[in-house]
Amino acid sequence: MQIKKKEIANMKLSTSINVLFGIGPVKEQLTRVYNAGFRNMDICFGDWSGDYTPWPESPFVQDSWKEWVGVIKEFGNQNGVTFNQGHAPIYNIFDEDERGKRLEQMSLRSVEAAGMLGIPWLVFHAGTRPGPYLREDIKKLREDNLRWYDKILNRAAAVGVGIALENMSDRFGKQGKPGCYCSDTEDLIDLVDSFHSPHVGICWDTGHAHLQQVDQVRSIRQIGGRLKALHIQDGNGLSDQHTAPFYGTIDWNPILGAIKDVGYDGCFTFEAHMLIRPVPNSCKDDAIRLLYSIGRELVARLESMS
């Protein structure tokens, strides 16, 4: 598939390439995202690790996985693409079954792959257990997360990768069990600060926050300089929809203002794959271009704010 060379209006706009997950090899996905206008991309290693369903054919789970990462790196070098962030496998790190052990190894592999690609921040979810989240419960969760992440952080620091922990929501519907650690912004900040490391920060997911019904402006300002990555997505506030801004009910201007106020200097990164995945393959390129156009509008609004 040929690259269409064209100019990009803003080098700070990014999307996860998971918009095309399952559609062709990774080079095709990169090319189609590039042709839509994006010059910064997020690599979701979790999808390629089989974090939702086992995928024994995935090139990332093979012994030759570094060759697959090399394809991504070569594409970036040849086309001026920066890989600004990534996502590690999504699972509860406190699960002790075989799946948990396998995905822990894939998490460490994701760190190494991020280092190979020059990805500065890799997004993880904190381990959680159901509530009631009394003070002693929060303390135990914090201590257990610090202990589990020790090996991840050591590996990440060695390869120049930071760990960005993501805000969650109590409303994810974990089999009817209430509570999800780091749904509360103060708990997330407390956990991140407890690492006492410049290699640990926060990824703010606008859709998760909308689902949690938190005051996003207040939360982002509380986070301040800890903000290292973004997942920009929209939804109706009732489920985690991962659609594009203006397709949900989020009020964007106040959030953009808060992002600017805290001096965030990373990429404006979409995790809005459900705008693209439902449409036929023949329509996906147009959908990604629409996502890029929406991003340019939001970045222009942000930059125009005094």
Residue pairs with C-beta under 8 A, 6 or more apart in sequence:
1 27
1 28
1 31
1 32
3 31
3 34
3 35
3 79
4 35
6 37
8 37
8 38
8 39
9 37
9 296
10 295
10 296
10 299
10 300
11 39
11 40
11 82
12 40
12 266
12 267
12 268
12 299
13 37
13 38
13 39
13 40
13 267
13 268
13 292
13 295
13 296
13 299
14 38
14 40
14 41
14 42
14 84
14 85
14 267
14 268
14 269
14 270
15 33
15 38
15 41
15 42
15 269
15 270
15 271
15 272
15 288
15 291
15 292
15 295
16 41
16 42
16 43
16 44
16 87
16 269
16 270
16 271
16 273
17 26
17 29
17 30
17 33
17 41
17 42
17 43
17 44
18 42
18 44
18 47
18 87
18 271
18 273
19 33
19 270
19 272
19 273
19 275
19 276
19 277
19 284
19 287
19 288
19 291
20 28
20 29
20 32
20 33
20 276
20 284
20 288
21 29
21 44
21 47
21 273
21 277
23 29
23 281
23 284
26 48
26 59
26 68
26 71
26 72
27 71
27 72
27 75
30 41
30 72
30 75
30 81
31 75
32 284
32 285
32 288
33 41
33 288
34 79
34 81
35 285
36 285
36 288
36 289
36 291
36 292
37 289
37 292
37 296
38 81
38 288
38 292
39 80
39 81
39 82
40 81
40 82
40 83
40 84
40 267
40 269
41 81
41 82
41 83
41 84
42 83
42 84
42 85
42 86
42 87
42 269
42 271
43 72
43 83
43 86
43 87
43 113
43 114
43 117
43 119
44 86
44 87
45 60
45 86
45 87
45 88
45 89
45 106
45 109
45 110
45 113
45 114
45 122
46 87
46 88
46 89
46 90
46 106
46 110
48 55
48 58
48 59
48 60
48 61
49 55
49 58
49 60
49 61
49 89
49 103
49 106
49 107
49 109
49 110
50 56
50 58
50 61
50 106
51 89
51 90
51 91
51 103
51 106
52 90
55 61
59 65
59 67
59 68
60 68
60 69
60 106
60 109
60 113
61 106
62 68
65 109
65 113
66 116
69 113
69 116
69 117
70 116
72 83
72 117
73 116
73 117
75 81
76 82
76 83
76 117
82 118
83 117
83 118
83 119
84 119
84 120
84 121
84 266
84 267
84 269
85 119
85 120
85 121
85 122
85 123
85 164
85 203
85 229
85 266
85 267
85 269
86 110
86 113
86 114
86 117
86 119
86 121
86 122
86 123
87 122
87 123
88 106
88 107
88 110
88 111
88 122
88 123
88 124
89 103
89 106
89 107
89 110
90 125
91 99
91 100
91 103
91 125
92 100
92 125
92 127
92 128
93 100
93 104
93 107
93 125
93 126
93 127
93 145
93 148
94 100
94 127
94 128
94 129
94 144
94 148
107 124
107 152
108 151
108 152
108 155
110 122
111 122
111 152
111 155
111 156
111 159
111 161
112 155
112 159
114 122
114 156
114 159
114 161
115 156
115 158
115 159
115 160
115 161
116 159
118 160
119 161
120 160
120 161
120 162
120 228
121 161
121 162
121 163
121 164
121 201
121 203
121 228
121 229
121 266
122 156
122 161
122 162
122 163
122 164
123 164
123 165
123 166
123 203
123 229
123 231
124 149
124 152
124 163
124 164
124 165
124 166
125 165
125 166
125 168
125 182
126 141
126 145
126 165
126 166
126 168
126 181
126 182
126 188
126 191
127 141
127 144
127 145
127 148
127 181
128 141
128 168
128 179
128 180
128 181
128 182
129 137
129 141
129 179
129 181
130 174
130 177
130 178
130 179
131 137
131 177
131 178
131 179
132 178
132 179
133 179
133 181
138 181
138 187
138 190
141 181
142 190
142 191
142 194
145 181
145 191
146 191
146 194
146 195
149 163
149 195
152 163
153 163
153 195
153 197
153 199
153 200
156 162
156 163
156 199
157 197
157 199
161 199
162 198
162 199
162 200
162 201
162 228
163 199
163 200
163 201
164 200
164 201
164 202
164 203
164 228
164 229
165 182
165 188
165 191
165 192
165 200
165 201
165 202
165 203
166 182
166 202
166 203
166 204
166 205
166 208
166 231
167 182
167 183
167 185
167 188
167 202
167 203
167 204
167 205
167 208
167 209
167 212
167 219
168 180
168 181
168 182
168 183
168 208
168 212
169 180
169 183
169 208
169 209
169 211
169 212
169 240
170 178
170 179
170 180
170 183
170 212
171 211
171 212
172 180
172 211
172 240
174 180
181 187
182 188
182 191
183 208
183 212
185 214
185 219
185 222
185 223
186 222
188 202
188 223
189 202
189 222
189 223
189 226
192 200
192 201
192 202
192 226
193 226
201 226
201 227
201 228
201 229
202 223
202 226
202 227
202 228
202 229
203 228
203 229
203 230
203 231
204 216
204 219
204 220
204 223
204 227
204 229
204 230
204 231
205 230
205 231
205 233
205 271
206 216
206 230
206 231
206 232
206 233
206 234
206 250
206 255
207 231
207 233
207 234
207 235
207 240
207 241
207 242
207 248
207 250
207 271
208 231
208 240
209 216
209 219
210 216
210 234
210 235
210 237
210 248
210 249
210 250
211 235
211 237
211 238
211 239
211 240
213 237
216 250
216 254
216 255
216 258
217 254
217 255
217 257
217 258
220 227
220 255
220 258
220 259
220 261
220 262
221 258
221 261
221 262
223 262
224 262
225 262
225 263
227 259
227 262
227 264
227 266
228 266
229 266
229 269
230 259
230 264
230 266
230 267
230 268
230 269
231 269
231 270
231 271
232 245
232 268
232 269
232 270
232 271
232 272
232 295
232 298
233 241
233 242
233 243
233 244
233 245
233 248
233 270
233 271
233 272
234 241
234 243
234 244
234 245
234 246
234 247
234 248
234 249
234 250
234 272
235 241
235 242
235 243
235 248
235 249
235 250
236 248
236 249
237 248
237 249
241 248
241 274
242 271
242 272
242 273
242 274
243 272
243 274
243 275
244 270
244 272
244 275
244 290
244 291
244 294
245 252
245 272
245 294
245 298
246 252
246 294
247 275
252 298
252 301
253 301
256 298
256 301
256 302
256 305
257 302
257 305
259 302
260 302
260 305
268 295
268 298
268 299
268 302
270 291
270 295
272 291
275 287
275 290
275 291
276 284
276 287
276 288
276 291
279 287
